[in-house]
């Protein structure tokens, strides 16, 4: 578990992330993080949850319609 410190940054509040957490998330200065709400609180991730959902949906459709897509590729 990591402890995040909140600090004043102009008119906003910013969270300071420990270097180890930044390394584990594989993010850097200027990257976006998404806070997704879960039953246990929030999940901090560098991946847009909506985009991940769309990719999973597309993969499901491609698997189900494999033959049709194969014919369309010809």
Secondary structure by P-SEA (a helix, b strand, c coil): cbbbbbbbcccbbbbbbcaaaaaaacccccbbbbbbbcccccccccccaaaaaaaaaaaaaaaaaaaaaaaaac
